[in-house]
Amino acid sequence: KALAIWEKFLGTGHTRTAVAYDNIGSLLEDQGSYVEAMKYHLKALAIKEKEFGTDHPDTATTYNNIGMLLKQRGKHAEALEYLLKALAILEKSFGADHANTAAAYDNIGSLLHEQGKHAEALDYLLKVVTIRERMLGTTHPRTLTSRRTLQLLLEEQGLHAQALAYFRKALADAIAIGNDAEAAIYQRYINAVTGTKRRS
């Protein structure tokens, strides 16, 4: 309904119409309709590149949407290309220490992790945790999620000392705020890491 109104009153080449295209594309992606989703994201991209250029944060949003869609479809090389385009714009526009940039680091780190490129993924995920701990605090849900991802990556690489340090810090934070569920999770992580270390 929103798209029909924008197209009627603003036209199919307006930036607000592009936002509607992007929103519909994201919903279709969530439903698993990847081909249709891509059509809407590409419509949005064509408008944004024309109206804003290829170096604008709004264009970066659509580059990111396309990159994540390609990731879902298993097209990792193409996905990385779009995600890196988005990151370059965000770093230039907002700097390396911004929430939007952290989200881009997170997306790229997760993609590299899926590809088995653990060393490269680690660089990005460390940036995510550092930014989010500083900006959101150590107990914010986004911080906790990114920290867990980092910790699991450290474990997969056999970096037990680093993983253990992160787990113990997370455990202390969870205890400090009285979050028994989180504390139990991190205690299990610590037990797993120390157990693995003893066996190796």
Secondary structure, DSSP 8 states (H G I E B T S, - for coil): -HHHHHHHHT-TTSHHHHHHHHHHHHHHHHTT-HHHHHHHHHHHHHHHHHHT-TTSHHHHHHHHHHHHHHHHTT-HHHHHHHHHHHHHHHHHHH-SSSHHHHHHHHHHHHHHHHTT-HHHHHHHHHHHHHHHHHHH-TTSHHHHHHHHHHHHHHHHTT-HHHHHHHHHHHHHHHHHTT-HHHHHHHHHHHHHHHHHHHH-
